[in-house]
Amino acid sequence: MAKGIGQTQEPMKIEKPYYTWREVMDLLGVKEGKAREVTKELNDELAEKGYHPYPPGKVSKKYFHERFY
């Protein structure tokens, strides 16, 4: 059914380009400390390659999948 004027639409879901350490924890099945360590290591690797890393606790989905899948 079409939406009429004044009716609200569902907000558009935007895919974020990173995983948080909590998502890494779930994906790898590891504890919090290990998930935080993995996100830091991956960001350090990206920085060594000259890329701008994500803030602490976040890691690029693309790079994560290159390394783990």
C-alpha positions in Angstrom: 0.0 0.0 0.0 1.4 3.4 -0.9 2.2 6.0 1.7 0.1 9.2 1.5 1.2 12.7 2.3 2.0 13.2 6.0 2.4 9.5 6.7 5.8 8.5 8.0 8.1 6.1 6.2 10.4 3.6 7.9 13.9 5.2 8.3 16.4 4.1 5.8 18.9 1.7 7.3 22.5 2.6 6.4 25.1 -0.1 6.5 28.1 0.9 8.6 31.5 0.2 7.1 33.0 -1.1 10.4 32.5 -3.7 13.1 32.7 -2.9 16.8 34.7 -5.0 19.2 31.4 -6.5 20.4 30.5 -7.6 16.8 34.1 -9.1 16.5 33.5 -10.9 19.7 30.4 -12.5 18.3 31.8 -13.2 14.9 35.0 -14.9 16.2 33.4 -16.5 19.3 36.0 -15.0 21.6 35.9 -13.1 24.9 35.9 -9.3 25.2 39.6 -8.9 25.8 40.6 -10.9 22.7 38.0 -9.1 20.6 39.5 -5.7 21.7 43.0 -7.0 21.0 42.0 -8.2 17.5 40.5 -4.8 16.6 43.6 -3.0 17.8 45.9 -5.3 15.9 44.0 -4.9 12.7 43.9 -1.1 13.1 47.7 -1.1 13.8 48.2 -3.2 10.6 46.2 -0.7 8.6 48.1 2.2 10.0 51.4 0.5 9.1 50.1 0.2 5.5 49.4 3.9 5.5 45.7 3.8 5.9 43.8 5.9 8.4 42.5 3.4 11.0 39.1 3.5 12.7 38.7 4.8 16.2 39.6 2.4 19.1 37.1 -0.4 19.3 36.1 -0.4 15.6 37.6 -2.1 12.6 37.0 -2.0 8.9 34.6 -4.8 7.8 36.5 -5.1 4.5 39.9 -5.6 6.2 38.4 -7.9 8.9 37.0 -10.2 6.2 40.3 -10.1 4.3 42.1 -11.4 7.4 39.6 -13.8 8.8 37.4 -15.2 6.0 
